[in-house]
């Protein structure tokens, strides 16, 4: 289970971030919309990595934004705005996990194979390359979901959101050395998991059977008749 996050510390907010906060506090909702659009992708990925559920992640992100809007006056600028928002998202996600734990008595660390989400139905009208990338992304997401919580969060922040070691450590409240270790381990686990999938897929490479096989045989028989 993910531990409770420690207080925010680290690099301070920029002058632009402080000015944005002041405009939001003055009632400029358009600036708050700009804030959400600026950080939406990063914060959603953080929520999704924590909760491993698309709908839950969206709900958590929404609640975190509402909390940010209501508590904007508490932003002191002793950390970047991105870090401050990330902590709000993590706190919301952790609260949901704790509530779920009380309901279910235990939070599963690894999703059982039969509970994993199915690959979205392919759109035959789209280019094959897009479909292939979609399938690969779905496979990678399912393997990331199966990483232990602490490794999954570090991997998403470092590899997907491309945060630096320092930024990741600040966001999660852990040592930079811990970030490096967990990131290396997460990548190793993903490579191992994907290698197993590749080993299984190799058996089906250039598969030829069924109607295609019957069609060739039929054409040959017609030629030699």
C-alpha positions in Angstrom: 0.0 0.0 0.0 1.3 3.5 -0.9 2.4 5.4 2.3 1.0 8.8 3.2 2.8 11.6 1.4 5.1 13.9 3.5 4.9 17.7 3.3 5.8 19.5 0.1 9.4 20.8 -0.1 11.9 21.6 -2.8 12.1 24.2 -5.6 10.0 27.2 -5.1 7.3 28.5 -7.5 8.2 30.8 -10.3 7.0 34.4 -10.6 4.7 33.4 -13.4 3.1 30.7 -11.2 2.6 33.1 -8.4 1.0 35.6 -10.7 -1.3 33.0 -12.1 -2.4 32.0 -8.5 -3.1 35.7 -7.7 -5.3 36.0 -10.8 -7.2 32.9 -9.8 -7.7 34.2 -6.3 -9.0 37.5 -7.8 -11.7 35.5 -9.4 -10.3 34.9 -12.9 -11.8 31.5 -13.8 -10.3 31.6 -17.2 -6.8 31.5 -15.6 -7.9 28.5 -13.6 -9.0 26.8 -16.8 -5.5 27.6 -18.3 -4.0 26.0 -15.2 -6.0 22.8 -15.6 -5.2 22.5 -19.3 -1.5 23.1 -18.6 -1.3 20.2 -16.0 -4.2 18.0 -17.0 -2.2 15.3 -18.8 0.5 15.0 -16.1 -2.0 14.9 -13.2 -4.3 12.4 -14.9 -1.4 10.1 -15.5 -0.4 10.3 -11.9 -4.0 9.6 -10.8 -4.3 6.7 -13.3 -1.0 5.2 -12.1 -2.2 5.3 -8.5 -5.8 4.0 -8.9 -5.4 1.8 -12.0 -8.9 2.7 -13.2 -9.7 5.3 -15.9 -13.0 6.4 -14.4 -11.7 6.6 -10.8 -8.7 8.6 -12.1 -10.9 11.1 -13.8 -13.1 11.5 -10.7 -10.0 11.9 -8.5 -8.6 14.5 -10.8 -11.8 16.4 -10.8 -12.0 16.4 -7.0 -8.4 17.5 -6.7 -9.0 20.4 -9.0 -12.0 21.5 -6.9 -9.8 21.2 -3.8 -7.1 23.2 -5.5 -9.6 26.0 -6.4 -11.0 26.1 -2.9 -7.6 26.1 -1.2 -5.7 28.3 -3.7 -5.1 30.8 -0.9 -3.0 28.2 0.9 -0.5 28.0 -1.9 2.6 29.6 -0.4 5.0 29.1 -3.3 7.5 27.1 -1.4 7.1 24.4 -4.1 6.3 24.6 -7.8 2.6 24.7 -8.7 2.9 21.4 -10.5 4.3 19.8 -7.3 1.6 21.3 -5.2 -1.1 20.1 -7.5 0.5 16.6 -7.7 0.3 16.3 -4.0 -3.4 17.2 -4.0 -4.1 14.6 -6.6 -2.1 12.0 -4.7 -3.9 12.8 -1.5 -7.2 12.4 -3.2 -6.2 9.1 -4.7 -4.8 7.8 -1.4 -8.0 8.7 0.3 -9.9 6.7 -2.3 -7.6 3.8 -1.8 -8.0 3.9 2.0 -11.8 4.1 1.7 -11.7 1.2 -0.7 -9.6 -0.7 1.8 -12.1 -0.2 4.6 -14.8 -1.5 2.3 -12.9 -4.5 1.0 -10.6 -5.1 3.9 -7.6 -5.3 1.5 -6.4 -3.5 -1.6 -5.0 -5.9 -4.2 -1.5 -5.1 -5.3 -1.6 -7.0 -8.6 -4.6 -7.2 -10.8 -5.7 -10.8 -11.5 -5.4 -11.8 -15.2 -9.2 -12.2 -15.6 -9.8 -8.7 -14.1 -7.5 -7.0 -16.6 -9.3 -4.7 -19.0 -9.7 -6.0 -22.5 -8.0 -4.3 -25.4 -10.4 -1.8 -26.9 -12.2 -3.0 -30.0 -10.2 -2.2 -33.1 -11.5 0.3 -35.7 -11.0 -1.5 -39.0 -11.3 1.8 -40.9 -8.2 3.3 -39.3 -4.7 2.8 -40.6 -3.0 -0.4 -39.5 -0.2 1.5 -37.9 -2.5 3.3 -35.6 -4.3 0.1 -34.6 -0.9 -1.6 -34.0 0.2 1.2 -31.7 -3.1 1.1 -29.9 -2.6 -2.6 -29.2 0.9 -2.1 -28.1 -0.1 0.8 -25.8 -2.9 -1.4 -24.3 -0.4 -4.2 -23.6 2.1 -1.8 -22.0 -0.6 -0.2 -19.9 -1.8 -3.5 -18.6 1.8 -4.4 -17.6 2.4 -1.0 -15.9 -0.9 -1.6 -14.0 0.6 -4.8 -12.6 3.7 -3.1 -11.2 3.7 -2.7 -7.4 2.4 0.7 -6.4 5.7 2.3 -5.5 7.4 1.2 -8.7 4.4 2.1 -10.9 4.3 5.8 -9.7 8.0 6.3 -10.2 7.9 4.8 -13.7 4.9 6.9 -14.8 6.5 10.2 -13.5 9.9 9.4 -14.9 9.2 7.6 -18.2 5.7 8.8 -19.2 5.6 12.4 -17.8 9.4 12.7 -18.3 10.0 14.3 -14.9 13.6 14.5 -13.7 14.9 12.4 -10.8 14.8 15.6 -8.6 11.2 16.4 -9.6 10.0 12.9 -9.1 11.6 12.7 -5.7 10.1 16.0 -4.7 6.6 15.0 -5.9 6.6 11.6 -4.1 8.6 12.8 -1.0 11.3 10.2 -1.4 15.1 10.3 -1.8 16.6 10.8 -5.3 18.5 7.5 -4.8 15.2 5.7 -4.1 13.8 7.2 -7.4 16.7 5.8 -9.4 16.5 2.4 -7.8 12.7 2.1 -8.2 12.8 3.3 -11.8 15.6 0.8 -12.7 13.6 -2.0 -11.1 10.3 -1.0 -12.7 11.9 -1.0 -16.2 13.5 -4.4 -15.5 10.1 -5.8 -14.4 8.4 -4.4 -17.5 11.1 -5.8 -19.8 10.6 -9.2 -18.3 6.9 -9.1 -18.5 6.9 -7.9 -22.2 9.6 -10.5 -23.0 7.2 -13.2 -21.8 4.4 -11.8 -24.0 6.9 -11.8 -27.0 7.8 -15.4 -26.4 4.2 -16.4 -26.5 3.5 -14.3 -29.6 6.5 -15.8 -31.5 4.6 -19.1 -31.8 1.9 -17.3 -33.8 4.1 -15.4 -36.2 3.0 -15.7 -39.8 0.1 -17.9 -38.7 -1.5 -19.6 -41.7 -4.6 -21.7 -41.4 -8.3 -21.8 -41.6 -9.9 -20.2 -44.6 -6.6 -19.0 -46.0 -5.1 -22.4 -45.9 -8.2 -24.0 -47.4 -8.2 -21.4 -50.2 -4.7 -22.2 -51.3 -5.3 -25.9 -51.3 -8.5 -25.5 -53.3 -6.7 -23.4 -55.9 -3.9 -26.0 -56.2 -6.4 -28.8 -56.6 -8.2 -27.0 -59.3 -4.9 -26.4 -61.2 -3.9 -30.1 -61.1 -7.4 -31.5 -61.8 
